[in-house]
Amino acid sequence: MADERLFIVTYDIADQRRWRRVFRTLNGYGEWLQLSVFQCRLTSRRRAELETKLRELIKAGDDHVLLIDVGPAGGITVAVASIGKTFAVIERHATVI
């Protein structure tokens, strides 16, 4: 979409239960890059929706979420430089039991 912006979202959540809820919420808005780091392409409406959901999930005095606006998402291919362990895009597959 033409009006999408690229955001890097990072979070530090004190409670494991809240952390899982934040993770599941962000998973619906973007791509998981690394523990507590997501890449999200969001319209202004989706950003506002995400922020509202995150505010409802976190405990303001204990948790911290950063939304870093990288700029317009159109035509951007994110290049990730990795120091230390090799960066690999995480591929997730459903497992039916």
RABEL-V911215 format. One record per residue. N is the residue number from 1. RES is the residue in three letters. SS is DSSP state (hx for helix, st for strand, lp for the rest). OMEGA is omega in radians with two decimals (999 if undefined). D_LAST is the distance of its C-alpha to the last C-alpha in whole Angstrom. Layout:
# RABEL-V911215
n->[N | N]
res->[RES | RES]
ss->[SS | SS]
omega->[OMEGA | OMEGA]
d_last->[D_LAST | D_LAST]
This chain:
# RABEL-V911215
n->[1 | 2 | 3 | 4 | 5 | 6 | 7 | 8 | 9 | 10 | 11 | 12 | 13 | 14 | 15 | 16 | 17 | 18 | 19 | 20 | 21 | 22 | 23 | 24 | 25 | 26 | 27 | 28 | 29 | 30 | 31 | 32 | 33 | 34 | 35 | 36 | 37 | 38 | 39 | 40 | 41 | 42 | 43 | 44 | 45 | 46 | 47 | 48 | 49 | 50 | 51 | 52 | 53 | 54 | 55 | 56 | 57 | 58 | 59 | 60 | 61 | 62 | 63 | 64 | 65 | 66 | 67 | 68 | 69 | 70 | 71 | 72 | 73 | 74 | 75 | 76 | 77 | 78 | 79 | 80 | 81 | 82 | 83 | 84 | 85 | 86 | 87 | 88 | 89 | 90 | 91 | 92 | 93 | 94 | 95 | 96 | 97]
res->[MET | ALA | ASP | GLU | ARG | LEU | PHE | ILE | VAL | THR | TYR | ASP | ILE | ALA | ASP | GLN | ARG | ARG | TRP | ARG | ARG | VAL | PHE | ARG | THR | LEU | ASN | GLY | TYR | GLY | GLU | TRP | LEU | GLN | LEU | SER | VAL | PHE | GLN | CYS | ARG | LEU | THR | SER | ARG | ARG | ARG | ALA | GLU | LEU | GLU | THR | LYS | LEU | ARG | GLU | LEU | ILE | LYS | ALA | GLY | ASP | ASP | HIS | VAL | LEU | LEU | ILE | ASP | VAL | GLY | PRO | ALA | GLY | GLY | ILE | THR | VAL | ALA | VAL | ALA | SER | ILE | GLY | LYS | THR | PHE | ALA | VAL | ILE | GLU | ARG | HIS | ALA | THR | VAL | ILE]
ss->[lp | lp | lp | lp | st | st | st | st | st | st | st | st | lp | lp | lp | hx | hx | hx | hx | hx | hx | hx | hx | hx | hx | hx | hx | lp | lp | st | st | st | st | st | lp | lp | st | st | st | st | st | st | lp | hx | hx | hx | hx | hx | hx | hx | hx | hx | hx | hx | hx | hx | hx | lp | lp | lp | lp | lp | lp | st | st | st | st | st | st | st | st | st | lp | lp | lp | lp | lp | lp | lp | lp | lp | lp | lp | lp | lp | lp | lp | lp | lp | lp | lp | lp | lp | lp | lp | lp | lp]
omega->[-3.07 | -3.07 | 3.10 | 3.02 | -3.14 | 3.12 | 2.92 | -3.10 | 3.09 | -3.10 | 3.09 | -3.04 | -3.03 | -3.06 | -3.09 | -3.13 | 3.09 | 3.12 | -3.14 | 3.12 | 3.10 | 3.12 | -3.13 | 3.12 | -3.13 | 3.13 | 3.09 | -3.09 | -3.08 | -3.10 | 3.09 | 3.14 | -3.05 | 3.12 | 3.11 | 3.09 | 3.09 | 3.00 | -3.08 | 3.01 | -2.98 | 2.92 | 3.12 | 3.11 | 3.13 | 3.10 | 3.14 | 3.11 | 3.14 | -3.14 | 3.12 | 3.14 | -3.13 | 3.11 | 3.11 | -3.06 | -3.00 | 3.02 | -2.96 | -3.11 | -3.05 | -3.00 | -3.11 | 3.08 | 3.07 | 2.99 | -3.08 | -3.12 | -3.11 | 3.12 | -3.14 | -3.05 | -3.09 | 3.08 | 3.13 | 2.96 | -3.08 | 3.07 | -3.10 | 3.04 | -3.07 | 3.06 | -3.08 | 3.13 | 3.11 | 3.11 | 3.06 | 3.09 | -3.10 | 3.10 | -3.12 | 3.13 | 3.10 | 3.06 | 3.14 | -3.11 | 999]
d_last->[36 | 40 | 40 | 37 | 38 | 36 | 35 | 33 | 32 | 32 | 31 | 32 | 30 | 32 | 29 | 25 | 24 | 26 | 25 | 22 | 23 | 25 | 23 | 20 | 23 | 25 | 22 | 22 | 26 | 26 | 25 | 24 | 27 | 27 | 26 | 27 | 29 | 28 | 30 | 30 | 32 | 33 | 36 | 38 | 36 | 33 | 34 | 36 | 33 | 31 | 34 | 34 | 30 | 31 | 34 | 32 | 29 | 32 | 34 | 38 | 39 | 37 | 34 | 35 | 34 | 36 | 36 | 38 | 39 | 40 | 41 | 41 | 37 | 39 | 39 | 38 | 36 | 35 | 36 | 35 | 37 | 35 | 37 | 36 | 32 | 31 | 30 | 27 | 25 | 22 | 19 | 16 | 13 | 10 | 6 | 4 | 0]
